[in-house]
Amino acid sequence: MTIDPSRTPVLVGIGQTIEREAIVDVIDLSSRAALAAFEDAPGLLDRIQRVTVVGISFSLVSRSPATQLVERLGLDKSAIDCETTTPGGNTPQWLVNRACEEISKGQLETTLICGAEATRSMRLADPDSDFLTAAHSNMQESLDEADPVVGASVRGILGQAEIQAKLLRPADIYPVFESALAARRGASPSQWRGEIGNFLSRSSQVAKKNPFAWFPEALSPEDIATPTPSNRITAEPYTKRMNSFANVDQGSALLITTLAIAREAGLADQCIFPWSGASNADVAPAQRPELDTSPAIRSAANALFTTAGIGLDDIDYFDLYSCFPIAMEVGAAEIGLAMDDARGLTLTGSMSFFGGPGNNYTSHGIASAGLRLRESGRFAYVSGNGGLLSKHSLGIYGREPNANGFVLANTTAAQEAINAGALDVVFEAEGRATVEGGTVVYDRSGMPVAAPVIACLENGARLVANAEPEILSDLIGRSLVGETIRVSGAEPPTFKL
């Protein structure tokens, strides 16, 4: 099949930026990244039809960031569609998939996707600011006219059971998933911490070579896994260095256009070709039949590779979403990739060492994939994850065009099956339950402050429960997965041993 250059999407401009000294905001960083992308792909500045700013979560911003960015770049905002997105680390890849599908249908020619977080600057400017509440502040009414919002819904990320149990923070929920995987492998929290240290050490070696990484330093497995005053355990089994690091000032920009326009601008040699894309979502944590797997990644990846007409062995580069270790572990397992695969799991250095700029991290993964493919290789695989291992968008990128053009995989039937498989969850209980996942959460002084679990009652229903305060000290360094607990009460239930 002969490709149609006017309907062949290409990633042609790439820009990234990092700030370690000056106080900046997200528009500063986004504009720097955009200008870098335009410098990378000269001749496209006046061809932009749409500017999308990935939703800002960890630093303050107006409700019209795309409009502000267009104005900062000196573009005619009356001629450009401006928009921002819903939250989610899947969003950058979702945006690329959407843009490529629209180009394939002749509905779009050139778009700019930007994103940034200026959390370091926000906290330096206001030491009392809290990046965990910045997203709420961003949604408040202001004098600004809001940019339209696009993207997957945030509904379903949390269920009533998690909300009532105050199991809300990713830093607390991802360790619950991790405990299920550790138990499946027969490892204690301390043993599994060592296993995590091994593959994250390899991630840090990638970060060391990345000029845009926040921590460009290679660390040993022991540096990452050994608890110390500066590397405390945050929630079993994670140490601080295993968590995504959000206190960064980073930005990126991706320019996507048609092959015809890229050729016209003399940029054909640097084009990267998106081959296929796919998205799916998992149900709320307590509803998942298995806490350490992702049917959504599995089904989306199967559709992605089938649509592209290639297999795992054809991929030269991977960038798996890496907010917490379990995200990388599940993301690899669901596509059949070994954790010690010689090709590596990250192109950036992962969110622990590259940095975790909110919803925008995957843009850096896509940028890194594009830059590597320009140098060598045939294909790259990039995954984005939003919420609590909840929303997933995947993409395959090639150095050469796909004779069949870009195709967005149809995952509707798989999504219906995932939804239909959701387990029943109860909000009050009295009796025995078996723990299927849990963690112990520690404060900065190393004292246990909570021990949430997801457990299964004898009738098969799931629940989320919190440990009674008097037993917290008995749970230090311990995994309860597989053990029987006594639950009681409602909104939420609590448990004793």
C-alpha positions in Angstrom: 0.0 0.0 0.0 1.3 3.4 -1.0 1.2 5.9 1.9 -0.5 9.3 1.6 2.0 11.9 2.9 -0.9 14.3 3.6 -2.4 11.8 6.0 0.7 10.3 7.5 1.3 11.7 11.0 4.9 12.3 12.1 6.6 13.5 15.3 8.9 16.1 13.8 9.8 18.6 16.6 11.0 17.8 20.1 11.8 20.2 22.9 12.7 19.7 26.6 13.8 22.0 29.3 14.9 22.0 32.9 15.4 24.8 35.4 17.5 24.4 38.6 18.2 28.0 39.7 15.8 30.7 38.5 12.2 31.0 39.8 9.9 30.1 36.8 6.3 29.1 36.2 4.7 26.5 34.0 4.2 29.0 31.1 7.9 29.9 31.2 8.9 26.3 31.0 6.3 25.4 28.4 7.3 28.3 26.2 11.0 27.3 26.5 10.2 23.8 25.5 8.0 24.9 22.6 10.7 27.2 21.3 13.1 24.4 21.5 10.7 22.2 19.5 10.3 25.0 16.9 14.1 25.3 16.6 14.3 21.6 16.2 11.7 21.8 13.4 12.0 25.2 11.8 9.3 26.4 9.4 6.3 25.0 11.4 5.6 27.9 13.8 3.0 29.4 11.4 1.5 26.1 10.7 0.1 25.4 14.2 -3.6 24.8 14.3 -4.0 23.6 17.9 -2.1 23.9 21.1 -2.7 21.6 24.0 -1.2 22.0 27.4 -1.2 18.8 29.5 -3.2 19.4 32.7 -1.0 20.9 35.4 -1.2 19.1 38.8 1.7 20.0 41.0 2.1 23.7 40.5 -0.2 26.7 40.3 -1.5 27.8 36.9 -4.5 29.7 35.5 -7.4 27.9 34.0 -6.3 28.9 30.5 -2.7 27.7 30.2 -2.8 27.0 26.4 -4.1 30.5 25.7 -1.4 32.0 27.8 1.2 29.9 26.0 0.0 30.9 22.6 0.2 34.6 23.7 3.7 34.1 25.1 4.8 32.6 21.8 3.4 35.5 19.9 0.9 33.4 17.9 -2.5 34.5 16.7 -4.8 32.9 19.3 -7.8 33.7 17.1 -6.5 31.2 14.5 -5.5 28.4 17.0 -7.6 26.1 19.0 -6.4 26.2 22.7 -7.1 23.4 25.2 -5.9 21.7 28.3 -6.6 18.2 29.7 -8.0 16.2 32.5 -5.4 14.8 35.0 -3.5 11.6 34.2 0.0 10.5 33.3 -1.6 8.6 30.3 -2.6 12.0 28.8 0.4 12.8 26.7 0.3 9.5 24.8 -3.5 9.8 24.6 -3.0 13.2 23.0 -0.5 11.8 20.5 -2.9 9.0 19.6 -5.8 11.4 19.1 -3.7 13.8 17.0 -2.4 11.0 14.8 -5.9 9.6 14.2 -7.2 13.0 13.3 -4.3 13.5 10.8 -5.0 10.1 9.3 -8.6 11.2 8.7 -7.6 14.5 7.2 -9.1 16.5 10.2 -5.8 18.0 11.4 -2.4 19.0 10.0 -0.2 20.4 12.7 -0.4 20.5 16.5 1.7 21.4 19.5 1.5 19.4 22.7 3.2 21.0 25.7 3.4 20.4 29.3 5.4 21.4 32.4 5.5 21.5 36.2 7.2 24.3 38.1 6.9 22.7 41.6 10.4 23.5 42.7 9.8 27.2 41.9 6.4 27.3 43.5 7.8 25.9 46.8 10.8 28.2 46.8 8.6 31.2 46.2 6.1 30.1 48.9 7.6 27.7 51.4 4.2 27.0 52.8 2.8 25.9 49.4 1.8 22.2 49.1 2.1 20.6 45.7 -0.5 18.0 46.7 -3.2 20.7 46.9 -2.1 22.7 43.9 -4.4 20.8 41.6 -7.4 21.8 43.7 -6.3 25.4 43.6 -6.0 25.2 39.8 -9.6 24.3 39.6 -10.9 27.3 41.5 -12.9 30.0 39.9 -10.7 32.9 38.5 -11.1 35.9 36.2 -9.5 33.8 33.4 -11.7 32.3 30.8 -11.0 28.6 31.0 -9.5 26.7 28.1 -11.6 23.7 26.9 -10.7 20.5 28.7 -10.2 17.2 26.8 -9.1 13.7 27.9 -10.3 10.6 29.7 -12.7 11.0 32.6 -11.3 10.8 36.1 -14.4 8.8 37.2 -13.7 5.3 38.5 -10.2 5.9 39.6 -11.3 5.7 43.2 -14.3 3.9 44.6 -16.4 4.7 47.6 -14.4 2.1 49.7 -11.1 3.7 49.0 -12.5 7.2 49.7 -14.1 6.2 53.0 -10.9 4.5 54.1 -8.9 7.6 53.1 -6.7 5.4 50.9 -6.3 8.2 48.4 -2.6 9.0 47.9 -0.7 7.1 45.2 2.2 6.9 47.6 0.0 4.7 49.8 -2.0 2.7 47.2 0.8 1.6 44.9 2.6 -0.1 47.8 -0.6 -2.1 48.4 -0.4 -3.4 44.9 3.3 -4.0 45.4 2.6 -6.2 48.4 0.5 -8.5 46.3 3.3 -9.0 43.8 5.9 -9.6 46.6 3.6 -12.2 48.2 3.1 -13.9 44.8 6.9 -14.2 44.6 7.2 -15.4 48.2 9.3 -12.3 49.4 9.1 -10.4 52.6 9.0 -6.5 52.4 12.7 -6.3 53.1 13.6 -8.9 50.5 11.4 -7.4 47.9 12.9 -3.9 48.6 16.2 -5.4 47.5 14.7 -6.7 44.3 13.3 -3.3 43.5 16.6 -1.7 44.2 18.2 -3.9 41.5 16.1 -2.6 38.6 15.9 0.9 39.8 19.6 1.0 40.0 19.7 0.4 36.2 17.2 3.2 35.8 19.5 5.6 37.7 22.3 4.7 35.3 20.1 5.9 32.4 19.3 9.1 34.3 23.0 9.8 34.8 23.3 10.2 31.0 20.2 12.3 30.5 20.8 16.1 30.5 17.2 16.7 31.5 17.2 14.3 34.5 16.7 15.9 37.9 19.1 13.4 39.6 21.8 12.5 37.0 23.6 10.2 39.3 24.0 6.4 39.1 23.0 4.7 42.4 23.7 1.2 43.6 20.9 -1.2 44.5 21.9 -0.7 48.1 21.8 3.1 47.8 18.1 2.8 46.7 16.9 -0.1 48.9 18.7 0.5 52.2 16.6 2.5 54.7 18.6 5.5 56.1 17.7 8.8 57.7 17.8 10.4 54.3 16.2 7.4 52.6 13.4 6.5 55.0 10.7 3.9 54.4 7.6 5.8 53.2 5.2 2.9 53.0 6.2 -0.8 52.9 8.2 -1.8 51.0 9.1 1.6 49.4 12.0 3.8 50.5 11.9 7.5 49.6 14.2 6.9 46.5 11.6 4.5 45.1 8.9 7.2 44.9 8.3 9.5 42.0 10.1 12.8 42.7 7.7 15.6 42.0 9.7 18.6 43.2 11.0 19.6 39.8 10.9 22.3 37.2 10.7 20.5 33.8 8.9 21.0 30.6 8.5 19.4 27.2 6.9 20.0 23.8 6.0 17.7 20.9 5.3 18.9 17.4 3.2 16.6 15.3 2.4 17.2 11.6 1.9 15.4 8.3 4.8 13.9 6.4 3.8 16.2 3.5 4.3 19.3 5.6 7.6 17.9 7.1 8.9 17.3 3.6 7.9 20.7 2.5 9.9 22.2 5.4 12.9 20.0 4.6 12.5 17.9 7.8 11.8 14.5 6.3 15.1 13.0 7.7 14.2 13.6 11.3 10.6 12.4 11.2 9.5 9.7 13.6 6.3 7.8 12.6 3.7 6.8 15.2 2.5 3.3 14.0 -0.3 2.5 16.4 -1.9 3.6 19.7 -4.3 2.1 22.2 -6.0 3.0 25.5 -7.9 1.1 28.2 -8.7 1.5 31.9 -8.7 -0.7 34.9 -11.5 -0.6 37.5 -11.1 1.0 41.0 -8.4 -0.7 43.1 -10.7 -2.7 45.5 -12.7 -4.0 42.5 -9.7 -5.6 40.8 -9.7 -9.4 40.7 -5.9 -9.3 41.1 -4.1 -6.3 42.6 -0.7 -7.0 40.9 -1.9 -7.2 37.3 -3.5 -4.9 34.7 -6.0 -6.4 32.3 -6.2 -2.9 30.7 -2.5 -2.8 29.9 -2.6 -6.4 28.7 -5.6 -5.9 26.4 -4.4 -2.5 25.1 -0.9 -3.9 24.4 -2.3 -6.9 22.6 -4.4 -4.6 20.4 -1.4 -2.2 19.9 1.0 -4.9 18.7 -1.6 -6.6 16.5 -2.6 -3.3 14.9 1.1 -2.4 14.2 1.8 -5.9 12.9 5.0 -6.3 14.9 6.0 -8.2 18.1 7.9 -7.5 21.3 11.2 -8.7 19.8 10.9 -5.9 17.1 11.1 -3.2 19.8 14.5 -1.6 20.3 13.5 0.9 23.1 11.0 1.0 25.9 9.8 3.7 28.2 7.4 2.2 30.7 5.5 4.6 33.0 7.4 4.6 36.3 5.7 6.6 39.0 6.3 3.7 41.4 8.1 0.4 41.0 4.9 -1.6 40.7 3.8 0.4 37.7 7.0 -0.7 35.9 6.7 -4.2 37.1 3.1 -4.6 35.9 3.7 -2.7 32.8 6.6 -5.0 31.8 4.8 -8.3 32.9 1.7 -7.5 30.9 3.7 -7.2 27.6 6.0 -10.2 28.4 9.1 -8.0 29.1 11.6 -9.2 31.7 12.6 -6.7 34.3 16.3 -7.4 33.4 15.8 -7.2 29.7 19.0 -5.9 28.1 17.0 -3.2 26.2 16.0 -1.6 29.5 12.7 -0.3 30.8 13.2 3.4 30.6 14.7 6.0 28.2 14.6 8.9 30.7 15.8 7.3 33.9 12.3 6.8 35.5 10.3 9.2 37.6 12.4 8.5 40.7 15.6 9.8 39.1 14.6 11.7 35.9 11.8 13.4 37.8 8.1 13.2 38.0 6.6 16.3 36.4 3.0 15.4 37.2 0.8 14.4 34.2 3.5 15.4 31.7 6.1 12.8 32.4 5.2 10.6 29.4 5.8 13.5 27.1 9.5 13.2 28.1 9.3 9.5 27.5 8.0 10.1 24.0 10.6 12.8 23.4 13.3 10.4 24.5 12.0 7.7 22.2 12.0 10.0 19.3 15.5 11.2 19.9 16.8 7.6 20.2 15.1 6.5 17.0 16.6 9.4 15.2 20.0 7.9 16.1 19.3 4.2 15.4 16.8 1.4 15.8 13.5 0.6 14.3 10.8 0.8 16.9 10.0 2.2 20.4 7.2 1.4 22.8 5.9 4.1 25.2 3.3 3.6 27.9 1.5 6.2 30.0 -0.5 5.5 33.2 -2.9 7.8 34.9 -4.5 7.6 38.4 -3.8 4.5 40.4 -2.6 2.1 37.8 -5.9 3.1 36.3 -5.9 4.7 32.8 -3.5 3.5 30.2 -2.4 4.8 26.8 0.2 3.1 24.8 2.1 3.9 21.6 4.5 2.3 19.1 6.9 4.6 17.2 8.9 3.7 14.1 11.9 5.1 12.3 10.2 4.3 9.0 6.5 4.8 8.0 3.9 2.1 8.4 2.6 1.1 4.9 -0.8 0.8 6.6 -0.6 4.3 8.2 -1.3 5.1 11.8 -4.1 3.0 13.3 -5.8 3.6 16.7 -6.6 0.2 18.0 -10.3 -0.6 19.0 -10.3 -1.8 22.6 -14.0 -1.4 23.2 -14.8 -5.1 23.7 -11.8 -5.6 26.0 -13.0 -2.6 28.1 -16.4 -4.0 28.5 -14.9 -7.3 29.7 -12.7 -5.5 32.2 -15.7 -3.6 33.6 -17.8 -6.7 33.8 -15.1 -8.4 35.8 -15.2 -5.9 38.6 -15.6 -7.5 42.1 -18.3 -6.5 44.5 -17.2 -4.2 47.3 -18.8 -3.7 50.7 -18.4 -0.8 53.0 -19.1 -2.4 56.3 -18.3 -5.9 57.6 -18.1 -8.1 60.7 -16.0 -11.2 60.7 -13.0 -12.8 59.1 -11.3 -11.7 55.9 -8.1 -12.6 54.0 -5.7 -9.8 53.2 -4.9 -9.6 49.5 -2.8 -6.4 49.6 -1.7 -4.0 52.3 1.0 -1.7 53.5 2.3 0.1 56.6 2.6 3.9 56.1 5.3 5.7 58.1 5.7 9.4 59.1 8.9 11.3 58.6 10.2 10.1 62.0 9.8 6.5 61.0 6.7 5.8 63.1 3.8 3.8 61.6 0.7 6.0 61.2 -1.6 3.7 59.2 -1.9 0.2 57.8 -4.5 0.0 55.1 -5.4 -3.3 53.5 -7.6 -4.6 50.7 -9.1 -7.9 51.9 -11.6 -10.5 50.8 -14.5 -11.7 53.0 -15.5 -15.3 53.3 -18.4 -14.6 50.9 -16.0 -13.3 48.2 -16.7 -9.6 48.6 -13.9 -7.1 48.8 -13.4 -4.4 51.4 -10.9 -1.7 52.3 -10.0 -1.6 56.0 -7.6 0.2 58.3 -5.7 -1.3 61.2 -6.7 -0.4 64.7 -4.2 2.1 66.1 -3.1 -0.2 68.9 -1.7 -2.9 66.6 0.3 -0.6 64.3 3.6 -1.2 66.1 3.1 -5.0 65.6 2.9 -4.5 61.8 6.3 -2.8 61.3 8.2 -4.5 58.6 5.5 -7.1 58.2 3.4 -8.2 55.2 -0.2 -9.3 56.0 -0.9 -10.7 52.6 -2.5 -14.1 52.9 -3.2 -13.7 56.6 -6.6 -13.8 58.2 -7.8 -10.6 60.0 -10.9 -9.8 62.0 -12.8 -6.8 60.5 -15.6 -4.8 62.0 -17.5 -1.6 61.6 -18.3 0.7 58.7 -17.2 3.7 56.7 -14.5 2.3 56.8 -14.2 -1.1 58.6 -11.2 -1.5 60.9 -9.3 -4.7 61.6 -7.3 -6.5 64.3 -5.1 -9.6 64.0 
